[in-house]
Amino acid sequence: MEPMVPFAKMNGLGNDIVVIDMRGRSDAVTAEAAIALASGERTGFDQIMAIHDTEIHGVDYRIDILNRDGTRAQACGNGTRCVVQALASETGRKSFTFKTLAGILNAEEHEDGLISVDMGVPEFRWDRIPLAEEFFDTTRIELQIGPIDAPLLHSPSVMSMGNPHAIFWVKDDVWAHDLERFGPLLENHPIFPERANISIARVIDASTMDLRTWERGVGLTRACGSAACAAAVSASRTDRTGRVVTVNLPGGPLKIDWRANNHVVMTGPAEWEFSGRVNPATGGWLAEEAVA
Ligand SMILES: N[C@H](CCC[C@H](N)C(=O)O)C(=O)O
């Protein structure tokens, strides 16, 4: 089997993505390759989106998602937009159906270049998020950071977009909170048996919010698409906003629409940076200019 496969370094609002073309192959990108690529100056990424063939009827490709720590994830909104843009430019097609660990996703590239991904339906049941304890009201669970009598962050809304999310609500600037310090503590809190993505959200008005995220398996990122979905849905289900919300992330805005059919549709950009070839077993790579 050819040792090297094509890849593209891309980003979705600054969320660093490496799209790897594994079509026609029976192997998979290894955790070792992911960790090696993540440490590269030009290839440093938050997620790898590996495109695989699939026999599933009605599905174009299976997408294997790896975080920079080598762990696999069920969903990656920003990465999925990058995959759509890469495939649209290769095939001329504008809409695609993918299989991820979260389920079947439909996505399309619009005439203006923005890309919409149907991220599926939100999950609110404590045991499916999952949480280690039974909570019937997952709009605010007993979890806090800081002194018992004056917590710095507390009572998050928790849910799943295929991957687990905790949203802490603040009334002041989302940058006023030390997410770099609190993120890893909360990501690895025993209440989250599969860890969790940790976000700080500030509602601006009924259709706007600010969001910062410490991502599971990564750390601070400039954007997290599934967190934007989770925050918008959580804000709506707690009557903080309507069902269509612009989520302002450090890297830029995403439009989230929690539709009447309960599906959550995220719309935003994707950006290509450079291409090359990579060894999916070791992470060794060559830039396109070197390959040509
Ligand atoms: N770190 C996440 C996966 C990537 C999420 C994010 N990059 C997105 O755009 O949704 C997790 O382990 O659940």
The ligand as an SDF file (V2000), in Angstrom:
LIG
                    3D

 13 12  0  0  0  0  0  0  0  0999 V2000
  -12.5850   18.3240   20.8610 N   0  0  0  0  0  0  0  0  0  0  0  0
  -13.8930   17.8310   20.4920 C   0  0  0  0  0  0  0  0  0  0  0  0
  -13.9690   17.4750   18.9880 C   0  0  0  0  0  0  0  0  0  0  0  0
  -13.8130   18.6790   18.0580 C   0  0  0  0  0  0  0  0  0  0  0  0
  -14.8130   19.7420   18.3030 C   0  0  0  0  0  0  0  0  0  0  0  0
  -14.5840   21.0760   17.5950 C   0  0  0  0  0  0  0  0  0  0  0  0
  -13.3100   21.3210   17.0000 N   0  0  0  0  0  0  0  0  0  0  0  0
  -15.7180   21.3810   16.6430 C   0  0  0  0  0  0  0  0  0  0  0  0
  -15.5270   22.1960   15.7130 O   0  0  0  0  0  0  0  0  0  0  0  0
  -16.8300   20.8510   16.8780 O   0  0  0  0  0  0  0  0  0  0  0  0
  -14.2290   16.5690   21.3130 C   0  0  0  0  0  0  0  0  0  0  0  0
  -13.3020   15.8220   21.6550 O   0  0  0  0  0  0  0  0  0  0  0  0
  -15.4150   16.3600   21.5850 O   0  0  0  0  0  0  0  0  0  0  0  0
  1  2  1  0
  2  3  1  0
  2 11  1  0
  3  4  1  0
  4  5  1  0
  5  6  1  0
  6  7  1  0
  6  8  1  0
  8  9  2  0
  8 10  1  0
 11 12  2  0
 11 13  1  0
M  END
$$$$
